[in-house]
């Protein structure tokens, strides 16, 4: 299905990080390295052409709309500042959110955590990579779900697993799994 939101690629582009090369590519292209020299790519923005908000109130309001994934994301709720990515092309897993929790007699936080698991076993063919990623995710789930754990420098935490999904990776040989969980820290008063 074609996107109805037009990508504004004139506001951003990919550029090789090597000054001697500086090759550029459209921001809509999925690339992992520069074709010319093999170095990393960075996204460059035309800051003078991007819209500047009059205040941050709109972004604060988005933070409270937790039922909308792009508003809940600590990253993508600011997507209006970088309008080259149409909403139907954005992938989010709720990254960047720390939710303060107030409970009588304690204080703490409730954090959304995402653990990424990759496997290149698809190079041997078939569904082996997907099975490996699921097996690792299942093992982590059985070890951590419902457990109290010690977190270095923090109060004890309680882990609640939320979801495990495999998503398409730009590299067809790689399987990418995302295990999301809640880590609840409570400090006694």
JOUR-V26147 format. One record per helix or strand of 3 or more residues. SS is the DSSP state (H for helix, E for strand). FROM is the first residue (numbers start at 1). LEN is the number of residues. If there is no record, write none. Layout:
# JOUR-V26147
{{SS,FROM,LEN} {SS,FROM,LEN}}
This chain:
# JOUR-V26147
{{H,9,3} {E,12,5} {E,24,3} {E,41,5} {H,57,7} {H,69,4} {H,76,6} {H,87,3} {E,98,6} {E,106,14} {H,121,4} {H,128,17} {E,157,11} {E,175,14}}
